[in-house]
Amino acid sequence: MVTLRLRQLDVPPGQRWLIPDLNWSEFEAILDELGEKRASRIAYSDGILEIRMLLPKHERDKSILGDMVKILLEELEIDCECFGSTTFKRQAMNYGIEPDECFYIQNHQTMIGKDRLDLSVDPPPDLAIEVDVTSKTQIDAYTRLGVPELWVYEGTELKIYTLQSGQYQNSATSPTFPDLPILAWVREVLEQSRAIGRSPALRSFRQKIRSLSLP
């Protein structure tokens, strides 16, 4: 039985707390105690739980990246379902992960109206985004989940990973937006956001997309 009073813990922003030797029932009990309305993110893999307290930089960057994807999908008229930082967990694979942002695109119709996930039936998100500020993304958890495309932003660089034969491979292009210079655009928009602010940077990005001759 989990006896930790997790809500009373004072973990400073930007810090993380590792709990080793945690079985699945203890992991689920901790999730229940933490609740859904919390400022932390969790990752669980092979008995180790990581609880991260987020910094403003993390939240700012992940929000802009998520907004860029939404703008692209809207302007290209690609349907999607956004699942944000939903907890994805499956006991059979002994993992749990919360992306910073995630999207159902190819599988969006399957997820319309879904309020709860059952990963024994429901597909993984088609695109997940992670921003690494205080810790490294647990790539293995995403491999087990089977997310086809994973974006990891660290420092000032975005890396795009695609799942091929059960392993992630670094890619220069996004399978979701194959003809677009996503890496360059992410660098440009995030640099602009720091110079002129989030809203003007995203407005400029939307205008850029509208000015392109796209199929």
Secondary structure, DSSP 8 states (H G I E B T S, - for coil): -----GGG----TT-EEEE-S--HHHHHHHHHHH-SS-SEEEEEETTEEEEEE--HHHHHHHHHHHHHHHHHHHHTT---EE-TT--EEEGGGTEEE--SEEEESTTHHHHTT--S--TTTS---SEEEEEESSS---HHHHHHHT-SEEEEEETTEEEEEEEETTEEEEESS-SSSTTS-HHHHHHHHHHHHHHH-HHHHHHHHHHHHHHS---
